[in-house]
Amino acid sequence: MKTLLIVYHSLTGGALQMAKAAASGAATEPEVVPRLLHAAAAGGDDVIAADGYLFATPENLGAMSGLLKDFFDRSYYAALDRINGRPYATLICAGSDGANAARQIERIATGWRLKAVAEPLIVCTHAQTPEAILAPKKIPPDELARCAELGAALAAGLAMGVF
């Protein structure tokens, strides 16, 4: 069995919906166990034990969330040079474009020597006012389907040994 670790943080529910959809898609692969962990609960041992990764975050002030950054801070050196070449992908629930959050995760993944297997999947909510930013998010079904497809594709690649 292979393990797909999905580490997420979500304040208003958007990134969590995306992560759950990806986990649901990954669960369709019988040889892969998706493991969904909140960023505050995940650590270096979880990273080392997994065969592939999905990182899900909201865009906060044009960056990844602080709690996802905290996860990387706590896990980085424990996993350094122990997970080289493993696959990863990124899910971002953005209010504007999500590009900087994607760049931050890519830079960390590069240091870990992970292999990106898909472009960052960014869902833009266009939330720009304080009220809209803080409001609970509802990710559209077509976007959740894209997240599920990404989870399924990553799981299939793990099961087939492509990654």
VEXVOKE-876674 format. One record per residue (C-alpha): x, y, z; residue number from 1; residue in three letters. Coordinates in pm, 1 decimal, always signed. Each point is the difference from the previous one (the first is absolute). Layout:
         u         v         w  seq  type
         X         Y         Z  NUM   ALA
...
# end
This chain:
         u         v         w  seq  type
      +0.0      +0.0      +0.0    1   MET
    +108.0    +354.8     -76.3    2   LYS
     -87.9    +305.3    +207.3    3   THR
    -101.0    +338.5    -138.3    4   LEU
     +42.0    +262.3    +272.7    5   LEU
    -234.7    +294.9     -39.9    6   ILE
    +100.0    +284.7    +229.8    7   VAL
    -242.5    +291.6     +14.9    8   TYR
     -89.9    +314.7    +183.9    9   HIS
    -332.0    +172.3     -43.9   10   SER
    -149.0    +291.4    +190.5   11   LEU
    -323.4     +44.1    -195.7   12   THR
     -41.6    -352.1    -137.7   13   GLY
    +101.9     +43.6    -363.8   14   GLY
    +337.8    -174.4     +15.7   15   ALA
    -151.8    -274.2    +217.8   16   LEU
    -269.6     -68.9    -260.2   17   GLN
    +269.0     -21.7    -266.1   18   MET
    +216.0    -232.7    +212.6   19   ALA
    -296.4    -226.1     +80.8   20   LYS
     -92.4     -19.3    -369.0   21   ALA
    +358.4     -96.2     -86.2   22   ALA
      -0.8    -263.0    +277.0   23   ALA
    -326.8    -138.7    -135.0   24   SER
    +150.2     -24.6    -347.8   25   GLY
    +313.2    -167.3    +135.5   26   ALA
    -212.7    -250.5    +192.9   27   ALA
    -122.7    -142.9    -331.4   28   THR
    +342.8    -160.2     -41.7   29   GLU
      -6.7    -321.9    +206.6   30   PRO
    +378.0     -14.6     +43.9   31   GLU
     +27.0    +351.9    +146.0   32   VAL
    -108.2    +127.1    +340.1   33   VAL
     -67.6    +373.8      +8.3   34   PRO
     +92.6    +150.5    +337.1   35   ARG
    -160.2    +339.1     +62.2   36   LEU
    +171.7    +198.7    +277.6   37   LEU
     -46.4    +354.4    +123.0   38   HIS
    +329.2    +189.8     -24.9   39   ALA
     +13.6     +42.2    +379.3   40   ALA
     -16.7    -379.8     +45.9   41   ALA
    +246.6     -99.5    -272.9   42   ALA
    +374.3     -27.8     +49.0   43   GLY
    +324.4    -139.5    -130.4   44   GLY
     -82.6    -362.7     +81.1   45   ASP
    -319.9     +28.0    -205.8   46   ASP
    +194.5    +142.5    -293.1   47   VAL
    +264.8    -271.6     +13.7   48   ILE
    -262.8    -276.8     +23.5   49   ALA
    -189.4    +117.3    -310.8   50   ALA
     +66.1     -86.6    -363.4   51   ASP
    -150.8    +316.5    -149.1   52   GLY
    -143.7    +332.9    +110.4   53   TYR
    -276.6    +250.7     -58.2   54   LEU
     +33.8    +335.3    +174.0   55   PHE
    -322.8    +203.0     +33.3   56   ALA
     -12.1    +357.3    +122.9   57   THR
    -199.3    +317.9     -22.1   58   PRO
    +169.7    +306.0    -139.4   59   GLU
     +52.4    +230.7    +297.5   60   ASN
    +132.6    +349.2     -71.1   61   LEU
    +138.6    -127.1    -329.3   62   GLY
    +179.9    -294.0    +162.4   63   ALA
     -56.4    -353.6    +128.0   64   MET
    -167.2     -13.7    +340.2   65   SER
    +211.1     +42.6    +309.4   66   GLY
     -97.4    -342.3    +131.4   67   LEU
    +111.6    -174.0    -319.6   68   LEU
    +326.9    +195.8     +20.7   69   LYS
     +29.7    -115.7    +363.1   70   ASP
     -43.3    -361.1    -117.0   71   PHE
    +283.5     +45.9    -249.2   72   PHE
    +216.7    +169.6    +265.2   73   ASP
     -51.7    -290.1    +241.9   74   ARG
     +42.4    -273.8    -261.7   75   SER
    +262.6    +129.7    -237.5   76   TYR
    +324.9    -117.6    +157.0   77   TYR
    -142.2    -329.2    +126.8   78   ALA
     -87.6     -94.7    -359.1   79   ALA
    +290.7    +165.6    -182.3   80   LEU
    +185.2    -251.0    -222.6   81   ASP
    -239.5    -276.2    +107.7   82   ARG
    -282.9     +57.0    -250.2   83   ILE
    +187.9     +98.2    -316.2   84   ASN
    -188.2     -61.4    -323.3   85   GLY
    -342.1     -60.6    +152.6   86   ARG
    -299.0    +155.5    -178.5   87   PRO
    -204.9    +293.8    +118.0   88   TYR
    -274.1    +234.3    -110.7   89   ALA
    -156.4    +314.4    +144.0   90   THR
    -355.6    +119.5     +59.9   91   LEU
     -59.3    +370.3     +67.1   92   ILE
    -323.8    +175.6     +90.4   93   CYS
     +77.7    +356.5    -108.4   94   ALA
    -171.9    +331.8     +35.9   95   GLY
    +202.2    +152.5    -280.3   96   SER
    +246.0    -207.1    -202.9   97   ASP
    +174.5    -242.1    +240.2   98   GLY
    +324.6     +24.1    -196.1   99   ALA
    +225.2    +103.1    +288.2  100   ASN
    -135.4    -274.9    +226.8  101   ALA
     +76.9    -247.3    -279.0  102   ALA
    +352.6    +139.8     -38.2  103   ARG
     +66.0     -29.4    +373.2  104   GLN
    -103.6    -365.7      +7.4  105   ILE
    +195.9     -71.8    -317.3  106   GLU
    +313.7    +148.5    +155.0  107   ARG
     -33.6    -220.1    +310.0  108   ILE
     -74.9    -307.3    -213.4  109   ALA
    +309.2     +76.9    -208.7  110   THR
    +209.7      +0.0    +316.8  111   GLY
    -148.9    -336.5     +92.1  112   TRP
     +77.6    -110.6    -357.5  113   ARG
    -360.7    -100.4     -59.4  114   LEU
    -135.3     -48.2    -350.5  115   LYS
    -296.4    +215.7    -104.5  116   ALA
    -245.9    -222.0    -186.9  117   VAL
    -256.8    +269.5     -82.6  118   ALA
     -28.1    +374.8     -23.4  119   GLU
    -139.6    +155.3    +320.9  120   PRO
    -377.4     -30.2      -0.3  121   LEU
    -121.0    +346.7     +97.2  122   ILE
    -366.6     +75.1     +65.3  123   VAL
     -63.5    +373.8     +10.6  124   CYS
    -293.0    +112.5    +216.4  125   THR
     +52.5    +370.0     -85.9  126   HIS
     -54.2     +87.0    +366.4  127   ALA
    +135.6    +353.6     +35.8  128   GLN
    -190.4    +168.8    +283.2  129   THR
     +56.5     -82.7    +367.4  130   PRO
    -349.8    -148.9     +14.8  131   GLU
     +49.7    -216.9    -308.2  132   ALA
    +348.4    -108.3    +106.9  133   ILE
    -120.7    -113.0    +343.8  134   LEU
    -325.6    -158.3    -121.8  135   ALA
     -29.1    -380.2     -23.3  136   PRO
     +90.5    -113.0    -350.5  137   LYS
    -201.4    -226.5    -227.4  138   LYS
    +217.8    -149.3    -272.9  139   ILE
    -200.0     -67.4    -319.2  140   PRO
     -57.2    -366.4     -94.5  141   PRO
    +199.9     +27.9    -323.5  142   ASP
    +303.3    +124.6    +194.9  143   GLU
     -39.7    -277.3    +258.0  144   LEU
     -10.9    -247.0    -289.3  145   ALA
    +337.2    +136.7    -119.1  146   ARG
    +139.2     -53.6    +350.6  147   CYS
    -133.8    -357.4      +5.4  148   ALA
    +156.1     -64.9    -342.2  149   GLU
    +336.3    +125.2    +124.2  150   LEU
     -20.2    -224.5    +306.3  151   GLY
     -96.0    -297.5    -216.0  152   ALA
    +279.8     +66.4    -250.0  153   ALA
    +262.7     +31.7    +272.0  154   LEU
    -123.1    -319.8    +166.0  155   ALA
      -3.6    -187.1    -331.2  156   ALA
    +355.8    +110.1     -72.5  157   GLY
    +110.5    -116.9    +343.7  158   LEU
    -173.8    -336.6     -43.4  159   ALA
    +153.8     -57.4    -344.3  160   MET
    +344.4    +108.1    +112.7  161   GLY
      +6.7    +281.0    -254.8  162   VAL
    +112.4    +247.3    +265.6  163   PHE
# end
